[in-house]
Amino acid sequence: MAARSLLLKLEGSGLIRIPPSLRLSVNGQRYQIPLPAHVQPIGGTLHDQQPLKVGIVISGSAMAKVFQPLLAYEH
């Protein structure tokens, strides 16, 4: 699976093209969910991002609609 992950990263960078997988990913969604278009990468250090706010994301809430695609994309 590590080799496939590397190939997918190379393909994502536009360096190679690979055929579609014959089997579903163990994760099932990792490579099917695109990063939401409105999301911008965060740059700088953690100190630059202060103050941080930590909260609970409630299923079905507006925040969950933002959080769930990001979580699916990263994990």
C-alpha positions in Angstrom: 0.0 0.0 0.0 2.9 2.4 0.6 4.0 2.0 -3.0 0.5 2.9 -4.2 0.5 5.9 -1.9 3.8 7.1 -3.3 2.5 6.6 -6.9 -0.7 8.6 -6.1 1.4 11.4 -4.7 3.6 11.5 -7.8 0.4 11.5 -10.0 -1.0 14.3 -7.9 2.1 16.3 -8.6 1.6 15.7 -12.3 4.9 13.7 -12.6 3.3 10.4 -13.7 -0.1 8.9 -14.7 -1.2 5.6 -13.3 -4.2 3.4 -14.1 -7.1 3.4 -11.7 -6.9 1.0 -8.7 -8.5 -2.4 -9.3 -9.6 -2.5 -5.6 -11.1 0.0 -3.2 -8.7 1.7 -0.8 -8.8 0.4 2.7 -9.8 3.8 3.7 -12.4 3.8 0.9 -12.6 7.6 0.5 -9.1 9.0 0.9 -8.5 9.6 -2.8 -12.0 10.3 -3.7 -12.6 13.4 -1.7 -11.1 16.6 -3.2 -9.9 19.3 -0.9 -12.7 21.9 -0.7 -12.1 24.8 -3.0 -12.5 27.4 -0.4 -9.7 26.0 1.8 -6.4 27.8 1.8 -3.2 26.3 3.3 -2.1 27.8 6.6 1.4 29.1 6.5 3.9 30.2 9.2 4.5 28.8 12.7 2.0 27.8 15.3 2.9 31.0 17.2 1.8 33.0 14.1 -1.6 31.5 14.4 -2.3 32.6 17.9 -4.8 32.8 19.5 -6.1 29.3 18.7 -9.7 28.3 19.5 -10.6 24.7 20.3 -14.2 23.6 20.3 -16.5 20.7 19.9 -17.9 20.0 16.4 -21.5 18.7 16.7 -22.7 16.3 14.0 -25.0 18.0 11.5 -23.9 21.5 12.5 -22.7 24.1 10.1 -19.2 23.6 11.5 -19.4 19.9 10.8 -20.1 20.6 7.2 -16.8 22.4 7.0 -14.8 20.0 9.3 -15.9 16.6 7.9 -14.5 17.1 4.3 -11.2 18.4 5.8 -10.9 15.5 8.1 -11.8 13.0 5.3 -9.2 14.7 3.1 -6.4 14.5 5.7 -7.2 11.1 7.1 
